[in-house]
Amino acid sequence: MAQAQSKRNWFAIGISAAVVVVLVALGAVVVWMNNQATDAGPAPKGDIISSETGAITFGSGDKVVDTYVDLMCPACNAFEQTFSERLNKLADDDKITLNIHPIAILDRFSQGTNYSSRAAAAVYCVAESNPDKARDYLATLYANQPEENSTGLTDQQLADYAKQVGATDAADCMTAGTYLKYPAAQAKAHNIQGTPTIELDGKVVEGQSLQEMFTKVDAYLKPLE
């Protein structure tokens, strides 16, 4: 009886140990999957890029404007057409610091091609290799913005537009997909739920409508012009 009882105890211990091993393995898998989901990949670097915030920065004024934009977002394009000329001039005159954050929250609207991530990653490639062409490239992508729920521009088109504005050194970065993970990771890091998200001196511009948001941005910029 004692021998049988001992065998049963050792069997129970063996089962318990096996369960622990399985649970540890499952935990490791979960941690790995979470890390994969939040992996931002390498951060872009360059004279006008902040590797900490993901901002592509122009100007050095005390007043700070941050724009979080998705290249598939029509409202972002409307913001670009309404304010880009004024923002760029204020930044060039060092009356503001303009931080542009290309992010990706609308990949689901490009039929599986992840256009938002691809376009934002391409912008980072240009900003890193040809910083003087970054704003021209952004403007060109907005001018050729694809409709939501389309496949978006192809990788070749993104590269061709870079060459068109004179960003001739960005091709290898784009082809390698170096920063494909970064735009979506930045959206999560900054908790961006919608675009455009605009911050004036660190405070998010709230508004019940796009027009209300634009009115507040306009009121902020006028005294600086």
C-alpha positions in Angstrom: 0.0 0.0 0.0 2.8 2.4 1.0 4.6 1.7 -2.3 1.4 2.3 -4.3 0.7 5.5 -2.4 4.3 6.6 -3.2 3.9 5.9 -6.9 0.7 8.0 -6.9 2.4 10.9 -5.2 5.3 10.8 -7.6 2.8 10.7 -10.5 0.9 13.7 -9.1 4.2 15.6 -8.7 5.2 14.7 -12.3 1.8 15.9 -13.6 2.1 19.2 -11.6 5.6 19.8 -12.9 4.5 19.2 -16.5 1.6 21.7 -16.0 4.0 24.3 -14.6 6.3 23.8 -17.6 3.4 24.2 -20.0 2.2 27.3 -18.3 5.7 28.8 -18.3 6.0 28.1 -22.0 2.6 29.6 -22.7 3.5 32.7 -20.7 6.7 33.0 -22.8 4.7 32.8 -26.0 2.2 35.4 -24.8 5.1 37.8 -23.9 6.7 37.2 -27.2 3.4 37.9 -29.1 2.9 41.1 -27.1 6.4 42.2 -27.9 5.9 41.5 -31.6 2.6 43.5 -31.5 4.2 46.5 -29.9 7.6 46.3 -31.6 8.3 49.6 -33.2 11.3 48.4 -35.2 14.2 50.8 -35.6 13.6 54.5 -35.0 14.5 56.9 -37.8 17.4 59.2 -37.2 18.5 62.5 -38.7 19.0 66.2 -38.1 15.3 66.9 -38.2 13.9 63.7 -36.6 13.4 63.1 -32.9 13.9 59.4 -32.2 12.1 59.9 -28.9 8.9 61.5 -30.1 8.9 60.5 -33.7 8.5 64.2 -34.7 9.9 65.6 -37.9 10.8 69.1 -36.8 11.0 72.5 -38.5 11.9 75.8 -36.9 12.9 76.6 -33.3 10.3 79.0 -32.0 9.1 79.0 -28.4 5.5 78.3 -29.6 5.1 74.7 -30.5 2.7 73.1 -32.9 2.4 69.3 -33.1 0.5 67.6 -35.9 -0.3 63.9 -35.9 -1.4 62.9 -39.4 -2.2 59.8 -41.4 -1.5 60.1 -45.1 -4.8 58.2 -46.0 -6.9 60.7 -43.9 -9.0 63.2 -45.9 -9.3 65.5 -42.9 -5.5 65.6 -42.6 -5.3 66.6 -46.2 -7.8 69.4 -45.5 -5.6 70.6 -42.6 -2.6 70.5 -45.0 -4.3 72.6 -47.6 -5.6 75.1 -45.0 -2.6 75.6 -42.8 0.6 74.1 -44.3 1.8 77.3 -46.0 1.3 79.4 -42.9 2.8 76.8 -40.6 5.9 76.4 -42.8 6.4 80.2 -43.0 6.2 80.5 -39.2 8.6 77.6 -38.8 11.0 79.1 -41.4 10.9 82.4 -39.5 11.5 80.5 -36.2 8.3 81.9 -34.7 7.1 78.4 -34.0 8.6 74.9 -33.7 6.6 72.7 -36.0 6.6 69.0 -35.2 5.0 66.8 -37.8 4.2 63.2 -36.7 3.4 60.8 -39.6 1.5 58.0 -38.0 -0.7 55.1 -39.1 -4.1 54.4 -37.7 -6.0 53.8 -41.0 -4.2 50.8 -42.4 -7.6 48.9 -42.3 -8.9 51.3 -45.1 -6.4 50.2 -47.7 -7.6 46.7 -48.6 -4.8 44.9 -46.9 -1.9 47.0 -48.3 -1.2 48.9 -45.1 -0.9 52.1 -47.1 -0.9 54.4 -44.0 2.1 52.6 -42.6 3.9 52.5 -46.0 3.3 56.2 -46.7 4.4 57.3 -43.3 7.5 55.1 -43.4 8.4 56.6 -46.8 8.1 60.1 -45.3 10.6 59.1 -42.5 12.9 57.7 -45.2 12.9 61.0 -47.0 13.3 63.0 -43.8 16.3 60.9 -42.8 18.1 60.9 -46.1 17.0 64.2 -47.7 15.7 66.4 -44.9 15.4 69.5 -47.1 12.8 67.6 -49.2 10.6 66.2 -46.5 7.9 68.9 -46.6 7.9 68.8 -50.4 7.4 65.1 -50.3 4.6 65.4 -47.8 2.8 68.0 -49.9 3.2 65.7 -53.0 1.7 62.7 -51.2 -1.2 64.9 -50.1 -1.7 66.2 -53.6 -1.9 62.6 -54.8 -3.8 61.2 -51.8 -5.6 58.0 -52.6 -9.2 57.5 -51.5 -10.1 55.6 -48.4 -10.9 51.9 -49.0 -8.6 51.9 -52.0 -5.3 50.0 -52.2 -3.4 53.3 -51.9 -0.3 54.2 -53.8 2.1 51.4 -54.7 5.6 51.2 -53.3 6.9 52.2 -56.7 4.7 55.3 -56.8 5.9 56.3 -53.3 9.5 55.9 -54.5 8.8 57.8 -57.8 7.3 60.7 -55.9 10.4 60.9 -53.7 12.6 61.1 -56.8 10.2 63.7 -58.3 10.8 66.1 -55.4 14.6 65.4 -55.4 14.8 62.9 -52.5 17.1 60.6 -54.4 18.7 59.0 -51.4 15.5 57.5 -49.9 15.0 54.6 -52.3 17.0 51.9 -50.4 15.2 52.7 -47.1 11.8 52.5 -48.8 12.6 49.2 -50.6 13.8 47.6 -47.3 10.7 48.7 -45.5 13.0 50.0 -42.7 10.4 52.0 -40.8 7.2 50.1 -41.6 6.4 49.3 -38.0 7.3 52.7 -36.6 4.2 54.8 -37.6 1.6 52.5 -36.0 3.8 52.1 -32.9 4.0 55.9 -32.6 0.2 56.2 -32.8 0.0 53.9 -29.9 2.8 55.6 -28.0 1.0 58.9 -28.2 -2.5 57.4 -27.8 -3.8 58.9 -31.0 -7.3 57.9 -31.6 -8.2 60.1 -34.6 -6.4 62.3 -37.2 -5.6 65.0 -37.5 -4.7 65.4 -33.9 -3.3 68.9 -33.3 -1.4 70.1 -30.2 -0.7 73.7 -29.5 2.0 74.1 -26.8 1.3 70.6 -25.7 -2.4 70.9 -25.4 -4.7 68.9 -27.8 -7.1 71.1 -29.8 -10.6 70.0 -29.0 -13.6 70.5 -31.3 -17.0 69.1 -32.1 -16.2 69.5 -35.8 -13.2 69.9 -38.1 -14.2 73.5 -38.7 -14.2 74.3 -34.9 -10.7 72.8 -34.6 -9.5 74.8 -37.6 -10.9 78.0 -36.1 -9.0 77.4 -32.9 -5.8 76.8 -34.8 -6.3 79.9 -36.9 -6.8 82.0 -33.7 -3.6 80.6 -32.3 -1.6 81.4 -35.4 -2.8 84.9 -36.2 -1.0 86.8 -33.4 2.3 85.1 -34.5 2.0 86.2 -38.2 
